[in-house]
Amino acid sequence: MTLILTHIQDHIMTTMLCRELAEEIVAIHHQLQRSQAREEAHI
């Protein structure tokens, strides 16, 4: 039973990390879009 719970916990932690990374990627993408829009406005 302990092995199964450890395996489940590993999956949960991996999923949380994946979600956190995805949120960071989306935030960086939005920052890049805003930065590019500002540059285009100055040209």
C-alpha positions in Angstrom: 0.0 0.0 0.0 2.9 2.4 0.8 4.4 1.8 -2.6 1.1 2.8 -4.3 0.7 5.9 -2.2 4.3 6.9 -3.0 3.6 6.4 -6.7 0.4 8.5 -6.5 2.3 11.2 -4.7 5.0 11.2 -7.3 2.4 11.6 -10.0 0.7 14.5 -8.1 4.0 16.3 -7.7 4.9 15.8 -11.3 1.5 17.2 -12.4 1.9 20.2 -10.1 5.3 20.9 -11.5 4.1 20.6 -15.1 1.2 23.0 -14.4 3.6 25.5 -12.8 5.9 25.3 -15.8 3.0 25.8 -18.2 1.8 28.9 -16.2 5.3 30.4 -16.4 5.6 29.7 -20.1 2.2 31.5 -20.7 3.3 34.4 -18.6 6.5 34.8 -20.5 4.7 34.5 -23.8 2.3 37.4 -22.7 5.3 39.5 -21.7 7.0 39.0 -25.0 3.8 39.9 -26.9 3.4 43.1 -24.9 7.1 43.9 -25.5 6.8 43.3 -29.3 3.7 45.4 -29.5 5.4 48.3 -27.8 8.4 48.0 -30.2 6.1 48.0 -33.2 4.3 51.1 -31.9 7.6 53.0 -31.7 8.6 52.1 -35.3 
